[in-house]
Amino acid sequence: MRLHTEVDGPPDGAPVVFLHGVSGSVETYAWLPHEIADGRRIVRIDLRGHGRSEHAPGTYDVDRYAEDVVGVLRETVGRPAVLVGHSLGGVVAWWVAQRQPELVVAAFLEDPPLYMGEPEEHERNGAIPIFTTLIAAAARWHAEGLSAQEAAAELAAAPTAAGLCDDTPLARAEALLRMDPGVLEGAIDRSTLAPTDTASPVTVPVFVLAADDAMGSAFPTRHAERLAATHPAAEVVRVPGAGHAIHDGRDHRGEYVAQLARFLATHA
């Protein structure tokens, strides 16, 4: 599996690996500020089927995504790293920390849908209609020959984009134009997250930055309560008013940076 990986920062810097959400790409982390990047070895990965990585229809589940990341950690990073994952990327980070803890220093999970692979939770997942809409939008953009800039302008004009950071529409448009639609189809039919193990121990430090329940969090309060019962060492902070992509919100990116910088100061 050919994965697109971008590496920046000093070779001897503490490695921090960023993992995007479903239908995303490395571009969602192109804006990282000095509080996060300075002095660290920043590694950004396009998961299979995303961005500039190879497409592999029929293989878009958390097990394969995580196995790919394990390969990058061993072959490219070469030493234990802090994992930072949004949404699907957060579940992938959890999987790696759980099954290959020798490769992980700590894991920072942004609104991870840890329990959404369960049938009952999947039925309550408000993101499913959004995924269907995104597949249709990307197909139309391809049919109309839209550039990433033109698609970004369409995204920016939508009412739901009012609270996004200025760089977000282009990053999302580029990712949607490059993705294999199968990555969203797997999210829609539950196959992507179905293998997630939320019961087995995770021995490395885990921090969850969760969105507001009222804004469609993928890690709502009921999930935080379940996590506290099985993994009491995991820390959870919820950001009032924040949507699922906390790092993309104009009013909440500062909080994301502050929480991540604090976490990295301890672990990287």
Secondary structure, DSSP 8 states (H G I E B T S, - for coil): ----EEEES-TTSEEEEEE--TT--GGGGTT--HHHHTTEEEEEE--TTSTTS---TT--SHHHHHHHHHHHIIIII-S-EEEEEETHHHHHHHHHHHH-GGGEEEEEEES--TTTTSHHHHHT-TTHHHHHHHHHHHHHHHHHT--HHHHHHHHHHSGGGTTB-TTHHHHHHHHHHHS-THHHHHHHSSTTTTT---SS---S-EEEEE--GGGT-SS-HHHHHHHHHH-TT-EEEE-TT--S-GGGBTTTHHHHHHHHHHHHHHH-
